[in-house]
Amino acid sequence: MEQKINYLEEKMAIMQHELAQMSHEVYAQQKEVAQLMLEIEKLKSRLENMQPDSGILSPNDDVPPPHY
């Protein structure tokens, strides 16, 4: 019976350790997602503020490739 208790205690300790690691990973990923979302918002803002004569064609500019 004592062996079984020791086994269960070991399993519980391992699971607690793994849970702590996963929690840390989730936190790191949430932080990274927040940074990426901020970067996306910055890029969207830059695109919205771009001048039409910036040299970048819009999808509506139906210009054939130079080899035609």
PQR file with spaces between the fields and no chain letter, atoms N, CA, C, O and H, PARSE charges and radii, in Angstrom:
ATOM       1  N    MET     1       0.829   -1.196    0.000 -0.4000 1.5000
ATOM       2  CA   MET     1       0.000    0.000    0.000 -0.0000 2.0000
ATOM       3  C    MET     1       0.872    1.259    0.000  0.5500 1.7000
ATOM       4  O    MET     1       0.565    2.238   -0.681 -0.5500 1.4000
ATOM       5  N    GLU     2       1.960    1.221    0.769 -0.4000 1.5000
ATOM       6  CA   GLU     2       2.841    2.382    0.842 -0.0000 2.0000
ATOM       7  C    GLU     2       3.517    2.634   -0.505  0.5500 1.7000
ATOM       8  O    GLU     2       3.744    3.785   -0.878 -0.5500 1.4000
ATOM       9  H    GLU     2       2.210    0.426    1.322  0.4000 1.0000
ATOM      10  N    GLN     3       3.840    1.566   -1.233 -0.4000 1.5000
ATOM      11  CA   GLN     3       4.429    1.723   -2.566 -0.0000 2.0000
ATOM      12  C    GLN     3       3.460    2.456   -3.496  0.5500 1.7000
ATOM      13  O    GLN     3       3.857    3.323   -4.274 -0.5500 1.4000
ATOM      14  H    GLN     3       3.656    0.631   -0.929  0.4000 1.0000
ATOM      15  N    LYS     4       2.206    2.091   -3.397 -0.4000 1.5000
ATOM      16  CA   LYS     4       1.196    2.718   -4.238 -0.0000 2.0000
ATOM      17  C    LYS     4       1.065    4.209   -3.909  0.5500 1.7000
ATOM      18  O    LYS     4       0.922    5.039   -4.806 -0.5500 1.4000
ATOM      19  H    LYS     4       1.884    1.386   -2.765  0.4000 1.0000
ATOM      20  N    ILE     5       1.114    4.533   -2.627 -0.4000 1.5000
ATOM      21  CA   ILE     5       1.033    5.940   -2.207 -0.0000 2.0000
ATOM      22  C    ILE     5       2.242    6.704   -2.728  0.5500 1.7000
ATOM      23  O    ILE     5       2.104    7.813   -3.244 -0.5500 1.4000
ATOM      24  H    ILE     5       1.230    3.858   -1.898  0.4000 1.0000
ATOM      25  N    ASN     6       3.437    6.111   -2.594 -0.4000 1.5000
ATOM      26  CA   ASN     6       4.654    6.756   -3.096 -0.0000 2.0000
ATOM      27  C    ASN     6       4.572    6.970   -4.609  0.5500 1.7000
ATOM      28  O    ASN     6       4.948    8.023   -5.123 -0.5500 1.4000
ATOM      29  H    ASN     6       3.549    5.210   -2.175  0.4000 1.0000
ATOM      30  N    TYR     7       4.074    5.951   -5.305 -0.4000 1.5000
ATOM      31  CA   TYR     7       3.918    6.044   -6.756 -0.0000 2.0000
ATOM      32  C    TYR     7       2.981    7.197   -7.122  0.5500 1.7000
ATOM      33  O    TYR     7       3.278    7.993   -8.013 -0.5500 1.4000
ATOM      34  H    TYR     7       3.769    5.095   -4.886  0.4000 1.0000
ATOM      35  N    LEU     8       1.863    7.274   -6.432 -0.4000 1.5000
ATOM      36  CA   LEU     8       0.897    8.337   -6.710 -0.0000 2.0000
ATOM      37  C    LEU     8       1.457    9.720   -6.370  0.5500 1.7000
ATOM      38  O    LEU     8       1.191   10.693   -7.076 -0.5500 1.4000
ATOM      39  H    LEU     8       1.622    6.627   -5.708  0.4000 1.0000
ATOM      40  N    GLU     9       2.229    9.801   -5.290 -0.4000 1.5000
ATOM      41  CA   GLU     9       2.848   11.075   -4.924 -0.0000 2.0000
ATOM      42  C    GLU     9       3.854   11.509   -5.984  0.5500 1.7000
ATOM      43  O    GLU     9       3.925   12.687   -6.335 -0.5500 1.4000
ATOM      44  H    GLU     9       2.445    9.011   -4.717  0.4000 1.0000
ATOM      45  N    GLU    10       4.629   10.555   -6.493 -0.4000 1.5000
ATOM      46  CA   GLU    10       5.590   10.871   -7.552 -0.0000 2.0000
ATOM      47  C    GLU    10       4.868   11.351   -8.811  0.5500 1.7000
ATOM      48  O    GLU    10       5.262   12.340   -9.429 -0.5500 1.4000
ATOM      49  H    GLU    10       4.571    9.599   -6.208  0.4000 1.0000
ATOM      50  N    LYS    11       3.807   10.634   -9.178 -0.4000 1.5000
ATOM      51  CA   LYS    11       3.034   11.022  -10.355 -0.0000 2.0000
ATOM      52  C    LYS    11       2.460   12.426  -10.187  0.5500 1.7000
ATOM      53  O    LYS    11       2.485   13.229  -11.119 -0.5500 1.4000
ATOM      54  H    LYS    11       3.487    9.831   -8.675  0.4000 1.0000
ATOM      55  N    MET    12       1.947   12.713   -9.003 -0.4000 1.5000
ATOM      56  CA   MET    12       1.367   14.019   -8.741 -0.0000 2.0000
ATOM      57  C    MET    12       2.433   15.116   -8.830  0.5500 1.7000
ATOM      58  O    MET    12       2.174   16.190   -9.372 -0.5500 1.4000
ATOM      59  H    MET    12       1.926   12.060   -8.246  0.4000 1.0000
ATOM      60  N    ALA    13       3.619   14.849   -8.304 -0.4000 1.5000
ATOM      61  CA   ALA    13       4.699   15.831   -8.366 -0.0000 2.0000
ATOM      62  C    ALA    13       5.099   16.095   -9.816  0.5500 1.7000
ATOM      63  O    ALA    13       5.333   17.239  -10.205 -0.5500 1.4000
ATOM      64  H    ALA    13       3.829   13.976   -7.864  0.4000 1.0000
ATOM      65  N    ILE    14       5.175   15.033  -10.605 -0.4000 1.5000
ATOM      66  CA   ILE    14       5.513   15.188  -12.025 -0.0000 2.0000
ATOM      67  C    ILE    14       4.442   16.004  -12.733  0.5500 1.7000
ATOM      68  O    ILE    14       4.754   16.899  -13.518 -0.5500 1.4000
ATOM      69  H    ILE    14       4.986   14.103  -10.289  0.4000 1.0000
ATOM      70  N    MET    15       3.190   15.698  -12.456 -0.4000 1.5000
ATOM      71  CA   MET    15       2.091   16.415  -13.102 -0.0000 2.0000
ATOM      72  C    MET    15       2.074   17.891  -12.697  0.5500 1.7000
ATOM      73  O    MET    15       1.794   18.757  -13.525 -0.5500 1.4000
ATOM      74  H    MET    15       2.937   14.971  -11.818  0.4000 1.0000
ATOM      75  N    GLN    16       2.370   18.176  -11.439 -0.4000 1.5000
ATOM      76  CA   GLN    16       2.416   19.564  -10.988 -0.0000 2.0000
ATOM      77  C    GLN    16       3.528   20.318  -11.707  0.5500 1.7000
ATOM      78  O    GLN    16       3.354   21.468  -12.110 -0.5500 1.4000
ATOM      79  H    GLN    16       2.598   17.472  -10.767  0.4000 1.0000
ATOM      80  N    HIS    17       4.672   19.655  -11.861 -0.4000 1.5000
ATOM      81  CA   HIS    17       5.796   20.271  -12.564 -0.0000 2.0000
ATOM      82  C    HIS    17       5.428   20.541  -14.028  0.5500 1.7000
ATOM      83  O    HIS    17       5.697   21.624  -14.547 -0.5500 1.4000
ATOM      84  H    HIS    17       4.813   18.720  -11.533  0.4000 1.0000
ATOM      85  N    GLU    18       4.821   19.565  -14.682 -0.4000 1.5000
ATOM      86  CA   GLU    18       4.423   19.730  -16.078 -0.0000 2.0000
ATOM      87  C    GLU    18       3.361   20.817  -16.224  0.5500 1.7000
ATOM      88  O    GLU    18       3.385   21.579  -17.191 -0.5500 1.4000
ATOM      89  H    GLU    18       4.603   18.685  -14.260  0.4000 1.0000
ATOM      90  N    LEU    19       2.448   20.893  -15.289 -0.4000 1.5000
ATOM      91  CA   LEU    19       1.422   21.936  -15.318 -0.0000 2.0000
ATOM      92  C    LEU    19       2.058   23.319  -15.203  0.5500 1.7000
ATOM      93  O    LEU    19       1.651   24.253  -15.893 -0.5500 1.4000
ATOM      94  H    LEU    19       2.430   20.275  -14.504  0.4000 1.0000
ATOM      95  N    ALA    20       3.048   23.445  -14.335 -0.4000 1.5000
ATOM      96  CA   ALA    20       3.740   24.725  -14.182 -0.0000 2.0000
ATOM      97  C    ALA    20       4.458   25.100  -15.478  0.5500 1.7000
ATOM      98  O    ALA    20       4.443   26.260  -15.887 -0.5500 1.4000
ATOM      99  H    ALA    20       3.378   22.686  -13.774  0.4000 1.0000
ATOM     100  N    GLN    21       5.084   24.116  -16.119 -0.4000 1.5000
ATOM     101  CA   GLN    21       5.765   24.382  -17.388 -0.0000 2.0000
ATOM     102  C    GLN    21       4.768   24.816  -18.462  0.5500 1.7000
ATOM     103  O    GLN    21       5.021   25.768  -19.200 -0.5500 1.4000
ATOM     104  H    GLN    21       5.096   23.173  -15.786  0.4000 1.0000
ATOM     105  N    MET    22       3.644   24.124  -18.547 -0.4000 1.5000
ATOM     106  CA   MET    22       2.630   24.474  -19.544 -0.0000 2.0000
ATOM     107  C    MET    22       2.059   25.858  -19.274  0.5500 1.7000
ATOM     108  O    MET    22       1.803   26.621  -20.205 -0.5500 1.4000
ATOM     109  H    MET    22       3.438   23.351  -17.947  0.4000 1.0000
ATOM     110  N    SER    23       1.862   26.177  -18.018 -0.4000 1.5000
ATOM     111  CA   SER    23       1.347   27.493  -17.658 -0.0000 2.0000
ATOM     112  C    SER    23       2.321   28.578  -18.110  0.5500 1.7000
ATOM     113  O    SER    23       1.914   29.618  -18.629 -0.5500 1.4000
ATOM     114  H    SER    23       2.070   25.557  -17.262  0.4000 1.0000
ATOM     115  N    HIS    24       3.602   28.324  -17.908 -0.4000 1.5000
ATOM     116  CA   HIS    24       4.630   29.270  -18.343 -0.0000 2.0000
ATOM     117  C    HIS    24       4.606   29.423  -19.866  0.5500 1.7000
ATOM     118  O    HIS    24       4.711   30.539  -20.376 -0.5500 1.4000
ATOM     119  H    HIS    24       3.933   27.480  -17.487  0.4000 1.0000
ATOM     120  N    GLU    25       4.470   28.328  -20.583 -0.4000 1.5000
ATOM     121  CA   GLU    25       4.408   28.365  -22.045 -0.0000 2.0000
ATOM     122  C    GLU    25       3.187   29.143  -22.531  0.5500 1.7000
ATOM     123  O    GLU    25       3.287   29.944  -23.461 -0.5500 1.4000
ATOM     124  H    GLU    25       4.384   27.422  -20.168  0.4000 1.0000
ATOM     125  N    VAL    26       2.053   28.910  -21.911 -0.4000 1.5000
ATOM     126  CA   VAL    26       0.831   29.625  -22.297 -0.0000 2.0000
ATOM     127  C    VAL    26       1.015   31.122  -22.073  0.5500 1.7000
ATOM     128  O    VAL    26       0.619   31.929  -22.914 -0.5500 1.4000
ATOM     129  H    VAL    26       1.972   28.260  -21.156  0.4000 1.0000
ATOM     130  N    TYR    27       1.606   31.492  -20.958 -0.4000 1.5000
ATOM     131  CA   TYR    27       1.853   32.904  -20.668 -0.0000 2.0000
ATOM     132  C    TYR    27       2.766   33.512  -21.730  0.5500 1.7000
ATOM     133  O    TYR    27       2.502   34.607  -22.227 -0.5500 1.4000
ATOM     134  H    TYR    27       1.927   30.836  -20.275  0.4000 1.0000
ATOM     135  N    ALA    28       3.838   32.801  -22.075 -0.4000 1.5000
ATOM     136  CA   ALA    28       4.777   33.305  -23.081 -0.0000 2.0000
ATOM     137  C    ALA    28       4.086   33.451  -24.434  0.5500 1.7000
ATOM     138  O    ALA    28       4.320   34.427  -25.147 -0.5500 1.4000
ATOM     139  H    ALA    28       4.052   31.912  -21.671  0.4000 1.0000
ATOM     140  N    GLN    29       3.243   32.496  -24.791 -0.4000 1.5000
ATOM     141  CA   GLN    29       2.537   32.566  -26.065 -0.0000 2.0000
ATOM     142  C    GLN    29       1.528   33.712  -26.073  0.5500 1.7000
ATOM     143  O    GLN    29       1.378   34.395  -27.087 -0.5500 1.4000
ATOM     144  H    GLN    29       3.053   31.703  -24.212  0.4000 1.0000
ATOM     145  N    GLN    30       0.847   33.927  -24.972 -0.4000 1.5000
ATOM     146  CA   GLN    30      -0.103   35.042  -24.895 -0.0000 2.0000
ATOM     147  C    GLN    30       0.623   36.374  -25.048  0.5500 1.7000
ATOM     148  O    GLN    30       0.126   37.290  -25.703 -0.5500 1.4000
ATOM     149  H    GLN    30       0.969   33.373  -24.149  0.4000 1.0000
ATOM     150  N    LYS    31       1.787   36.471  -24.446 -0.4000 1.5000
ATOM     151  CA   LYS    31       2.582   37.687  -24.550 -0.0000 2.0000
ATOM     152  C    LYS    31       3.028   37.906  -25.999  0.5500 1.7000
ATOM     153  O    LYS    31       2.979   39.026  -26.507 -0.5500 1.4000
ATOM     154  H    LYS    31       2.191   35.727  -23.914  0.4000 1.0000
ATOM     155  N    GLU    32       3.460   36.834  -26.654 -0.4000 1.5000
ATOM     156  CA   GLU    32       3.884   36.925  -28.047 -0.0000 2.0000
ATOM     157  C    GLU    32       2.710   37.292  -28.960  0.5500 1.7000
ATOM     158  O    GLU    32       2.867   38.106  -29.870 -0.5500 1.4000
ATOM     159  H    GLU    32       3.500   35.924  -26.241  0.4000 1.0000
ATOM     160  N    VAL    33       1.552   36.706  -28.728 -0.4000 1.5000
ATOM     161  CA   VAL    33       0.362   37.027  -29.526 -0.0000 2.0000
ATOM     162  C    VAL    33       0.007   38.500  -29.356  0.5500 1.7000
ATOM     163  O    VAL    33      -0.334   39.170  -30.331 -0.5500 1.4000
ATOM     164  H    VAL    33       1.424   36.045  -27.989  0.4000 1.0000
ATOM     165  N    ALA    34       0.083   39.004  -28.144 -0.4000 1.5000
ATOM     166  CA   ALA    34      -0.225   40.416  -27.903 -0.0000 2.0000
ATOM     167  C    ALA    34       0.746   41.313  -28.669  0.5500 1.7000
ATOM     168  O    ALA    34       0.336   42.321  -29.243 -0.5500 1.4000
ATOM     169  H    ALA    34       0.360   38.460  -27.352  0.4000 1.0000
ATOM     170  N    GLN    35       2.027   40.953  -28.680 -0.4000 1.5000
ATOM     171  CA   GLN    35       3.018   41.737  -29.416 -0.0000 2.0000
ATOM     172  C    GLN    35       2.746   41.681  -30.918  0.5500 1.7000
ATOM     173  O    GLN    35       2.862   42.690  -31.613 -0.5500 1.4000
ATOM     174  H    GLN    35       2.360   40.133  -28.213  0.4000 1.0000
ATOM     175  N    LEU    36       2.387   40.504  -31.411 -0.4000 1.5000
ATOM     176  CA   LEU    36       2.085   40.363  -32.835 -0.0000 2.0000
ATOM     177  C    LEU    36       0.839   41.151  -33.220  0.5500 1.7000
ATOM     178  O    LEU    36       0.795   41.759  -34.289 -0.5500 1.4000
ATOM     179  H    LEU    36       2.293   39.684  -30.846  0.4000 1.0000
ATOM     180  N    MET    37      -0.163   41.144  -32.365 -0.4000 1.5000
ATOM     181  CA   MET    37      -1.377   41.917  -32.636 -0.0000 2.0000
ATOM     182  C    MET    37      -1.060   43.411  -32.695  0.5500 1.7000
ATOM     183  O    MET    37      -1.590   44.129  -33.544 -0.5500 1.4000
ATOM     184  H    MET    37      -0.128   40.650  -31.497  0.4000 1.0000
ATOM     185  N    LEU    38      -0.203   43.872  -31.802 -0.4000 1.5000
ATOM     186  CA   LEU    38       0.204   45.274  -31.811 -0.0000 2.0000
ATOM     187  C    LEU    38       0.936   45.602  -33.108  0.5500 1.7000
ATOM     188  O    LEU    38       0.704   46.650  -33.713 -0.5500 1.4000
ATOM     189  H    LEU    38       0.227   43.289  -31.112  0.4000 1.0000
ATOM     190  N    GLU    39       1.814   44.709  -33.528 -0.4000 1.5000
ATOM     191  CA   GLU    39       2.550   44.916  -34.775 -0.0000 2.0000
ATOM     192  C    GLU    39       1.596   44.943  -35.973  0.5500 1.7000
ATOM     193  O    GLU    39       1.771   45.752  -36.885 -0.5500 1.4000
ATOM     194  H    GLU    39       2.002   43.858  -33.037  0.4000 1.0000
ATOM     195  N    ILE    40       0.600   44.075  -35.977 -0.4000 1.5000
ATOM     196  CA   ILE    40      -0.395   44.062  -37.054 -0.0000 2.0000
ATOM     197  C    ILE    40      -1.147   45.385  -37.090  0.5500 1.7000
ATOM     198  O    ILE    40      -1.375   45.939  -38.166 -0.5500 1.4000
ATOM     199  H    ILE    40       0.458   43.418  -35.236  0.4000 1.0000
ATOM     200  N    GLU    41      -1.533   45.893  -35.930 -0.4000 1.5000
ATOM     201  CA   GLU    41      -2.247   47.174  -35.884 -0.0000 2.0000
ATOM     202  C    GLU    41      -1.377   48.305  -36.425  0.5500 1.7000
ATOM     203  O    GLU    41      -1.867   49.185  -37.133 -0.5500 1.4000
ATOM     204  H    GLU    41      -1.348   45.443  -35.056  0.4000 1.0000
ATOM     205  N    LYS    42      -0.086   48.281  -36.092 -0.4000 1.5000
ATOM     206  CA   LYS    42       0.829   49.300  -36.612 -0.0000 2.0000
ATOM     207  C    LYS    42       0.917   49.217  -38.134  0.5500 1.7000
ATOM     208  O    LYS    42       0.883   50.237  -38.821 -0.5500 1.4000
ATOM     209  H    LYS    42       0.312   47.567  -35.517  0.4000 1.0000
ATOM     210  N    LEU    43       1.029   47.991  -38.655 -0.4000 1.5000
ATOM     211  CA   LEU    43       1.119   47.813  -40.106 -0.0000 2.0000
ATOM     212  C    LEU    43      -0.172   48.241  -40.803  0.5500 1.7000
ATOM     213  O    LEU    43      -0.130   48.855  -41.870 -0.5500 1.4000
ATOM     214  H    LEU    43       1.057   47.162  -38.097  0.4000 1.0000
ATOM     215  N    LYS    44      -1.316   47.918  -40.201 -0.4000 1.5000
ATOM     216  CA   LYS    44      -2.596   48.345  -40.774 -0.0000 2.0000
ATOM     217  C    LYS    44      -2.672   49.865  -40.828  0.5500 1.7000
ATOM     218  O    LYS    44      -3.124   50.438  -41.819 -0.5500 1.4000
ATOM     219  H    LYS    44      -1.350   47.420  -39.334  0.4000 1.0000
ATOM     220  N    SER    45      -2.234   50.503  -39.771 -0.4000 1.5000
ATOM     221  CA   SER    45      -2.254   51.960  -39.718 -0.0000 2.0000
ATOM     222  C    SER    45      -1.344   52.550  -40.796  0.5500 1.7000
ATOM     223  O    SER    45      -1.708   53.520  -41.460 -0.5500 1.4000
ATOM     224  H    SER    45      -1.867   50.037  -38.966  0.4000 1.0000
ATOM     225  N    ARG    46      -0.169   51.962  -40.962 -0.4000 1.5000
ATOM     226  CA   ARG    46       0.751   52.443  -42.001 -0.0000 2.0000
ATOM     227  C    ARG    46       0.142   52.275  -43.387  0.5500 1.7000
ATOM     228  O    ARG    46       0.264   53.163  -44.231 -0.5500 1.4000
ATOM     229  H    ARG    46       0.127   51.173  -40.422  0.4000 1.0000
ATOM     230  N    LEU    47      -0.510   51.144  -43.626 -0.4000 1.5000
ATOM     231  CA   LEU    47      -1.146   50.917  -44.930 -0.0000 2.0000
ATOM     232  C    LEU    47      -2.266   51.914  -45.182  0.5500 1.7000
ATOM     233  O    LEU    47      -2.404   52.422  -46.295 -0.5500 1.4000
ATOM     234  H    LEU    47      -0.608   50.423  -42.940  0.4000 1.0000
ATOM     235  N    GLU    48      -3.056   52.197  -44.173 -0.4000 1.5000
ATOM     236  CA   GLU    48      -4.160   53.139  -44.325 -0.0000 2.0000
ATOM     237  C    GLU    48      -3.661   54.554  -44.586  0.5500 1.7000
ATOM     238  O    GLU    48      -4.323   55.331  -45.274 -0.5500 1.4000
ATOM     239  H    GLU    48      -2.944   51.784  -43.269  0.4000 1.0000
ATOM     240  N    ASN    49      -2.501   54.891  -44.043 -0.4000 1.5000
ATOM     241  CA   ASN    49      -1.965   56.245  -44.187 -0.0000 2.0000
ATOM     242  C    ASN    49      -1.053   56.403  -45.395  0.5500 1.7000
ATOM     243  O    ASN    49      -0.522   57.491  -45.621 -0.5500 1.4000
ATOM     244  H    ASN    49      -1.962   54.260  -43.484  0.4000 1.0000
ATOM     245  N    MET    50      -0.858   55.347  -46.173 -0.4000 1.5000
ATOM     246  CA   MET    50       0.013   55.421  -47.342 -0.0000 2.0000
ATOM     247  C    MET    50      -0.580   56.329  -48.404  0.5500 1.7000
ATOM     248  O    MET    50      -1.791   56.344  -48.628 -0.5500 1.4000
ATOM     249  H    MET    50      -1.289   54.463  -45.989  0.4000 1.0000
ATOM     250  N    GLN    51       0.283   57.075  -49.045 -0.4000 1.5000
ATOM     251  CA   GLN    51      -0.131   57.945  -50.145 -0.0000 2.0000
ATOM     252  C    GLN    51      -0.347   57.097  -51.396  0.5500 1.7000
ATOM     253  O    GLN    51       0.358   56.110  -51.602 -0.5500 1.4000
ATOM     254  H    GLN    51       1.266   57.063  -48.863  0.4000 1.0000
ATOM     255  N    PRO    52      -1.318   57.474  -52.234 -0.5600 1.5000
ATOM     256  CA   PRO    52      -1.577   56.697  -53.446  0.2800 2.0000
ATOM     257  C    PRO    52      -0.391   56.656  -54.407  0.5500 1.7000
ATOM     258  O    PRO    52      -0.252   55.704  -55.174 -0.5500 1.4000
ATOM     259  N    ASP    53       0.464   57.676  -54.374 -0.4000 1.5000
ATOM     260  CA   ASP    53       1.610   57.702  -55.288 -0.0000 2.0000
ATOM     261  C    ASP    53       2.874   57.146  -54.627  0.5500 1.7000
ATOM     262  O    ASP    53       3.982   57.571  -54.953 -0.5500 1.4000
ATOM     263  H    ASP    53       0.351   58.450  -53.751  0.4000 1.0000
ATOM     264  N    SER    54       2.714   56.218  -53.719 -0.4000 1.5000
ATOM     265  CA   SER    54       3.857   55.673  -52.985 -0.0000 2.0000
ATOM     266  C    SER    54       4.653   54.655  -53.791  0.5500 1.7000
ATOM     267  O    SER    54       5.686   54.171  -53.328 -0.5500 1.4000
ATOM     268  H    SER    54       1.814   55.873  -53.454  0.4000 1.0000
ATOM     269  N    GLY    55       4.183   54.321  -55.000 -0.4000 1.5000
ATOM     270  CA   GLY    55       4.897   53.352  -55.819 -0.0000 2.0000
ATOM     271  C    GLY    55       4.418   51.931  -55.627  0.5500 1.7000
ATOM     272  O    GLY    55       4.886   51.019  -56.308 -0.5500 1.4000
ATOM     273  H    GLY    55       3.343   54.714  -55.376  0.4000 1.0000
ATOM     274  N    ILE    56       3.499   51.734  -54.718 -0.4000 1.5000
ATOM     275  CA   ILE    56       2.948   50.403  -54.475 -0.0000 2.0000
ATOM     276  C    ILE    56       1.592   50.332  -55.162  0.5500 1.7000
ATOM     277  O    ILE    56       0.717   51.163  -54.920 -0.5500 1.4000
ATOM     278  H    ILE    56       3.119   52.474  -54.165  0.4000 1.0000
ATOM     279  N    LEU    57       1.431   49.338  -56.015 -0.4000 1.5000
ATOM     280  CA   LEU    57       0.178   49.191  -56.752 -0.0000 2.0000
ATOM     281  C    LEU    57      -0.879   48.550  -55.883  0.5500 1.7000
ATOM     282  O    LEU    57      -0.595   47.663  -55.078 -0.5500 1.4000
ATOM     283  H    LEU    57       2.143   48.663  -56.211  0.4000 1.0000
ATOM     284  N    SER    58      -2.092   49.011  -56.057 -0.4000 1.5000
ATOM     285  CA   SER    58      -3.200   48.384  -55.347 -0.0000 2.0000
ATOM     286  C    SER    58      -3.692   47.199  -56.172  0.5500 1.7000
ATOM     287  O    SER    58      -3.374   47.106  -57.357 -0.5500 1.4000
ATOM     288  H    SER    58      -2.323   49.731  -56.711  0.4000 1.0000
ATOM     289  N    PRO    59      -4.455   46.299  -55.574 -0.5600 1.5000
ATOM     290  CA   PRO    59      -4.979   45.149  -56.325  0.2800 2.0000
ATOM     291  C    PRO    59      -5.881   45.567  -57.486  0.5500 1.7000
ATOM     292  O    PRO    59      -6.068   44.796  -58.428 -0.5500 1.4000
ATOM     293  N    ASN    60      -6.436   46.767  -57.433 -0.4000 1.5000
ATOM     294  CA   ASN    60      -7.314   47.248  -58.498 -0.0000 2.0000
ATOM     295  C    ASN    60      -6.546   47.722  -59.727  0.5500 1.7000
ATOM     296  O    ASN    60      -7.126   47.862  -60.804 -0.5500 1.4000
ATOM     297  H    ASN    60      -6.284   47.393  -56.668  0.4000 1.0000
ATOM     298  N    ASP    61      -5.256   47.970  -59.577 -0.4000 1.5000
ATOM     299  CA   ASP    61      -4.429   48.392  -60.712 -0.0000 2.0000
ATOM     300  C    ASP    61      -4.120   47.164  -61.552  0.5500 1.7000
ATOM     301  O    ASP    61      -3.249   46.364  -61.211 -0.5500 1.4000
ATOM     302  H    ASP    61      -4.784   47.857  -58.702  0.4000 1.0000
ATOM     303  N    ASP    62      -4.843   47.025  -62.650 -0.4000 1.5000
ATOM     304  CA   ASP    62      -4.756   45.823  -63.473 -0.0000 2.0000
ATOM     305  C    ASP    62      -3.689   46.020  -64.545  0.5500 1.7000
ATOM     306  O    ASP    62      -4.005   46.088  -65.733 -0.5500 1.4000
ATOM     307  H    ASP    62      -5.552   47.674  -62.927  0.4000 1.0000
ATOM     308  N    VAL    63      -2.454   46.109  -64.137 -0.4000 1.5000
ATOM     309  CA   VAL    63      -1.354   46.331  -65.061 -0.0000 2.0000
ATOM     310  C    VAL    63      -0.768   44.975  -65.440  0.5500 1.7000
ATOM     311  O    VAL    63      -0.434   44.183  -64.558 -0.5500 1.4000
ATOM     312  H    VAL    63      -2.198   46.054  -63.172  0.4000 1.0000
ATOM     313  N    PRO    64      -0.636   44.694  -66.738 -0.5600 1.5000
ATOM     314  CA   PRO    64      -0.059   43.405  -67.128  0.2800 2.0000
ATOM     315  C    PRO    64       1.429   43.348  -66.781  0.5500 1.7000
ATOM     316  O    PRO    64       2.084   44.388  -66.710 -0.5500 1.4000
ATOM     317  N    PRO    65       1.959   42.171  -66.569 -0.5600 1.5000
ATOM     318  CA   PRO    65       3.392   42.036  -66.270  0.2800 2.0000
ATOM     319  C    PRO    65       4.240   42.584  -67.422  0.5500 1.7000
ATOM     320  O    PRO    65       3.755   42.669  -68.550 -0.5500 1.4000
ATOM     321  N    PRO    66       5.488   42.954  -67.159 -0.5600 1.5000
ATOM     322  CA   PRO    66       6.327   43.595  -68.177  0.2800 2.0000
ATOM     323  C    PRO    66       6.629   42.708  -69.391  0.5500 1.7000
ATOM     324  O    PRO    66       6.990   43.234  -70.444 -0.5500 1.4000
ATOM     325  N    HIS    67       6.497   41.420  -69.282 -0.4000 1.5000
ATOM     326  CA   HIS    67       6.843   40.555  -70.416 -0.0000 2.0000
ATOM     327  C    HIS    67       5.744   40.468  -71.466  0.5500 1.7000
ATOM     328  O    HIS    67       5.930   39.778  -72.468 -0.5500 1.4000
ATOM     329  H    HIS    67       6.204   40.993  -68.427  0.4000 1.0000
ATOM     330  N    TYR    68       4.610   41.135  -71.285 -0.4000 1.5000
ATOM     331  CA   TYR    68       3.541   41.111  -72.283 -0.0000 2.0000
ATOM     332  C    TYR    68       3.695   42.245  -73.249  0.5500 1.7000
ATOM     333  O    TYR    68       2.885   42.390  -74.165 -0.5500 1.4000
ATOM     334  H    TYR    68       4.459   41.696  -70.471  0.4000 1.0000
